[in-house]
């Protein structure tokens, strides 16, 4: 894992946040000074002095407007950086030892017909021409659509429909990670074996865990995301559900 990248991300966000707040405070001071200049008693001043005072007020206002714009840009950038760092795929590079089964490749044709699969939880095969959005699901879509997601390099985490809330919260978090044009889906599935808590799949890859372990699931995601046989650019496949 690139630890320097992981550590510097929050530092950059903090710096941008502090810069934005400092600029905003200076802008407020500028507005106060401009207001004071505007309220100054100019009745006894000469024309040239009045013009100089007006120019000074205008300068403070222009400077303050500029600082407010810069503050908004800095604060906005810090929020964007924070969001991107929070779900950086590098955070899942735990490098944990995992046991993954390489499944038979049953092909990747498209069909609108009702489909059945050789595997109870399929990781390849003929599938629907339509895929799904990334994210956390409370109802299971058809395998025909889910297999299409696997074809595009997505990761699917299957969990028991009656899973406890703490597990659902962790899966919801993991379902927000993306890489290039691929993402993660967390899906309830009664086909998950009773002695397993989650089943994690990629194209022709399966990992079963008797107890959910974020390091193992994160490692699986990191190693297999965006490695399907048909990769779609992120600018085309924004969030899935586009094909």
Buried (B, 14 or more C-beta within 10 A) or exposed (E): EEEEEBEEBEEBBEEBBEBBBEBBEBBBEBBEBBEEBBEEEEEEEEEEEEEEBEEBBEBBBEBBEEBBEBBBBBBEBBBEBBEEBBBBBBBBBBEBEBEBEEBEEBEBEEEEEEBEBEBEBBBBBBBBEBBBBBBBBEEBBBBBBBBBBBBBBBBBBBBBEEBEEEBBEBBEBBBBBBBBBBBBBBBBBEEBEEEBBBBBBBBBBBBBBEEBBBEBBBBBBBBBBBBBBEBBEBEEBBEBBEB
